[in-house]
Amino acid sequence: MSANGARFHVAEAGPADGPLVVLLHGLPQFWWAWRHQLTALAEAGWRAAAMDLRGFGASDKPPRGYDTMTSTADVAGVVRSLGAPRAVVVGHGLGGWVAWSMPALQPRVTRAVVPVSVAHPLRMRSTGLLPTGLLSARALASYQVPWLPERRLRHGDHVEAVLRQWSARPGWPGPEEVERYTAGMRVPFVAHSAMEYYRWAVRSLLRPDGLRFARAVQRTVTVPVLQLHGAQDPVVPPRRARGSSVYVEGPYRWELVPGAGHFPAEEAPEAVTAALTDWLGGLPG
């Protein structure tokens, strides 16, 4: 579908007249990361829409537009293209960063947010450095190098290494996850687009666009927030992410997912689905 001057691939499930939940993936994934929750939300009466972010999967891969302001405008455009006035925005990792930013940058379409495996952007910036764990520090530093990280993502077993090093569940990822996500990163331009998100996050810290973003997300979040986090996340340690509550004035719930690392929606899908459907059921109309 078309939104914000680009075309986006969206996988939908559930009744067309149900309340909308938009699901945003992280790295190195695409919409398929939410396959378990898509069906469960549909069965609970929600209209679930998992989109490929700009530059990923079957969505457009333009040379620009990987800043957070554009990402939130993309999500808002998809919500409107789906014919809904508002949506609950659920996001993991990179998608969670976008979800946290939606109330400040796209308040009219944001009913509630569910950030997964990521701290509030200002919490991430609070020490002057974006990474909140050793693995994320190493990854983010390596992503600033031109072309080399793209080459590693496209060739060899780097995608599998990321999935295994960032997870905590024995036996995950399985062969299917490795195959699908490796193939997804080998789609032309995807690896480069993915890296551009992380390069903007670092390079904009002292630029005018980054300072405008920081000022915007200083506005306290007043919509309901469910913050889900893997109890054994090595990328964004739970103790660092939990402080995000200081940026929320609306209803807030923090919930750890036992036995999960950085990918709880896939490492512990039943637990994430149960937490999500229970919380959604209690949202005000």
N, C-alpha and C positions, 0 to 999 in steps of 0.2 A: 504494500500500500504506500501511497505518497504522503509525505509529511515533512514540513520544514525544508522543502526544496530537494528532498532525496527520497529514495524508495527503500522501504524496510520490509524484511521478511518477518511475519508474525505467525506463530502457531497458536491456534485458538481451541478452546474446549469449553463446554458449558452452555447454558441457555443464553440466547442473544439478548434477552431482556434482563439478565441477571446483573447484579452489581459488579463492576469491573475491577479486576486485579491485574496489574501489569507486572511481569516478572523480567528482571534484568540479570544477565549472566555476568561472570567475571572472566579472568584469564586462567587458562587458555581455552575457554569454553565457547559455546553458542547456545541457542535456545534450548537444545536437548538436555542441558543440565537440569532443567526444571520438569522433566518428563513425569516424574513421580507426583509432583505437586499439581501439575496440570490436570490429571485425571481425578485426583482427590478433591480439588477445589470445584471441579465441574460437578462431581457427584454431590457436593454440599450446596449446590445451587448458585455458585459464583461463575461469572464469565471470566475465565482465565486466559490471558494473552501473554505468551512468552516471545519477546522480540529479540532478533539479532541486532545488537548495537551497530551503529555506523562503523563500517570497516570490517565487520565480522560476518561469517556465514554467508547467507544469500542477500544481505543488505548491501546497499551501494557502498563503494569504497573510494570516495573522492580524496583528493590530495590534502584537503584542509577540513577543519571542523571537529577536531578532537579535544577541544577545550570543554570544560564542564558546562559553561553557559550554553554552548551549542547542544551538548548532550541532553540537558534538561529540556531545551526547546524541542529536540527530536522526540522525547518521550511525550511531552505535552501535545505535539502534533499527532502522534499516533493515537493518543487518547481521543482527540477530537475526530480523527479519521474513523475511529471505531464507533463514533456516534454517542459517546458518553460525556457527560458534563464534568465528571470527576472520576478518579481512580485511586485505589490503594496501590502504592508503588513498592514492590518488593525487589531488593537488589542484593547481589552477592559480590563481595570484593569490589572490583571496579564499578559494577552496577550498584553496589551498596553506597559507594561514594556519591553516585548520581542521585540515589534515593534520598540520602541525607540532605542533598542540596535542593531537592524539589520544593519543599515548603517555602524557602527563601526566594528562589528564582522563578518558580511556576506555582504560586499559591492557589490560583483559581482552579486548577485541575487536580490538586493534591488533597485527597481525603484523609490519608494516613500513610505512614511509611514503615517498612520493615527492613532495616539494614542488617545484613548477614555478614559476619566475619570482617567487619571494618568499623573503625572508630569514626566519630564525627570529624569532618575535615579540619576544624579548628583544633581538635584534640590531636590529630595527626601532625599539625603544624606547631603545636604548643611548645615543643622543645627547640624549634627552629629547624628541625629535620623531619621529613615526612615519614621515614621508616620507624616502626615501633618495635621491631624485633630484629634479631641478627639476620635471619633469612631474608626478610624484606629489605634490609639495608643493603645486603649483597646484591639482591636482584635489582633493586632500583638503581644502584650505581652502575651495574652492568648494562642496564637498558638505555643509559645515556650515550653509549658509544655508537657512532653511526654504523649501520649495516651489519655489524657482527652479531648482535642478538637476533636480528631477522634471519640471518643465515643459520644460526643454531636452532631456531624454532622450525625452520623449514626442513632441515636435514638432520639425520641421525635420530637419537633417542632423547633429545632434550625435553620435549613435551612430556614424555613418560617420566623423566627425572623430576620435573617440576611437580607433577601430580603426586608422585610417591613421596618426595621430600616435604611437601606441604600438607600431606594428609597424616592421619594417625590410626586409621582403621586397618588392621591386618587383612591382606588380601584385596585391598582397594588401592588403585584402580584395577579392574579386571581387563581382560583382552579387548572387550568391546569399547570401553571408555578410552583405552590407549589408542585403539585404531581410529575411532571417530574424531577425537581431539587432535591427533597427529594429522589426519587428513584435513581437518578444518584449518589448521595452521599452514597447510601447504597450498590452500587456495590462493591464487595470485593476489597480492597486495594485502592479505590479511595480517601477516606477521608485521609488516611495516605499520599498518594502521594501529594495531595493538600497541606497539611501542610508542607511537605518537601520543597516546593518552598519558603515558607515564612520563614522557619527556616534557609535555606541557605542565604537568603537576610540579615538576622540579624547576624548570626554566622560567616559569611564570612567577615564582615566589616573590621576586623584587621588581617585576614588570608591572606596568599600569593595569593590564588585564587581570593579573593575579591579585593585585591589591584590591581591585574592584570586587573580585570574587570573594576575597576574605572579608571585606566590609559587608557584603551582602549576606553571607552566612553567619555573621555575628547576630543577626536577628534571631531571637529565641524561637525554637520550634514549638508551635502551639497545637499542631495536630497530634493525634495519638501516634505513639511510637512503640513498636515491639522490636527490641534489639536482640537478635539471636547470635550466639557465638559458640563455636566448638570449644569444648572444655580443654582440649589439648592442641589448640591452634598454635603452631610454631611461627607463623608469619606475623600475625597481630595478636600478641599474648592477651588473654582475657583481662588481666590486671590493668593493661593499658587502655583497652577498649571501654572498660566499664565506666570510666570517668566521663564518658560522653553525656551522661544524664544531666550534667550542669548546663547543657545547652538546650534543655527541653523544659518547657513549662506546662505542656499538655499532659494528658495521661501517658504514663511511661511504664513499660515492663522490660526487665532484663531477664534473659533466660539462657542458661548454659545448656548445650547439647552434649550429654555424656558420651565419651568415647570417640568424639569427632575431632578432626583437625580443621583445616582451612576450608574444607568442602562439605559442610554438614548436610546440605540438601541431598547429596549423593552418598556420603559415608553413612549417614543415619537418616534415611528418608522418612521412615515411619515417625521418628521423634519430631522431626522438623514439620512434617505434615500435621501431626497432632497439635503441636504448639500453634501453628499458623491458623488452622481451622478453628481452634478453641478461641483464640484471640479475635479473629475476624467475626466470630459469632457474637461477640460482645460489643462490637463497635456501634456507636450511635448512628441513627439513620441519616 
